Amino acid sequence: MAKAAIKERRSFTLSQESVTFLEVEKRHRRATSLSAVLDEILRSKRQESEREKLNAAVAAYYDSCPEAQLAEDEKWGEFAESQLPTE
């Protein structure tokens, strides 16, 4: 069973436009509260940011690899694909 997240009460001042957006999202998502909507938006943004950092790290790794290493990796990839069952 997933452990319930510990929540911390905070107070924020938001523009009326942001509050309206959260209220519309609350209805759209059928969320229990504006805080739940905001928490979900922030969680999604954090995951997106982490995914972008990971993609950048992978790209940097491959950009730094010598051509010989990339060629060898490609051959291993082709070999691995040839071992997969075909339908």
C-alpha positions, -999 to +999 in steps of 0.1 A: +000+000+000+013+035-009+023+056+021+003+088+024+023+119+016+029+142+046+012+175+038+022+209+051-003+238+054+009+269+036-008+302+025-002+317-009-015+348-026-025+342-062-039+364-089-076+361-096-067+346-130-048+318-113-076+312-088-101+310-116-078+286-135-076+264-104-113+264-099-120+254-136-094+227-132-110+215-100-143+210-118-127+195-148-106+170-128-133+164-103-108+171-076-116+174-039-100+209-034-080+236-051-050+225-030-053+190-046-053+205-081-023+228-073-005+198-058-012+177-089+000+205-113+032+210-093+038+172-092+034+170-129+057+200-135+083+184-112+081+151-131+084+170-164+115+188-152+131+156-139+124+140-173+140+169-192+171+167-169+174+129-176+170+134-213+196+161-213+220+139-193+214+110-218+220+133-248+252+147-231+264+112-226+259+101-262+273+134-275+305+128-255+309+092-267+336+085-293+323+073-327+339+038-321+318+034-289+286+045-307+293+021-335+299-008-311+267+001-291+248+001-324+260-034-333+251-046-298+216-031-303+212-048-336+223-081-321+198-077-292+170-069-316+178-100-337+173-121-305+137-109-299+109-131-311+091-120-342+054-125-348 
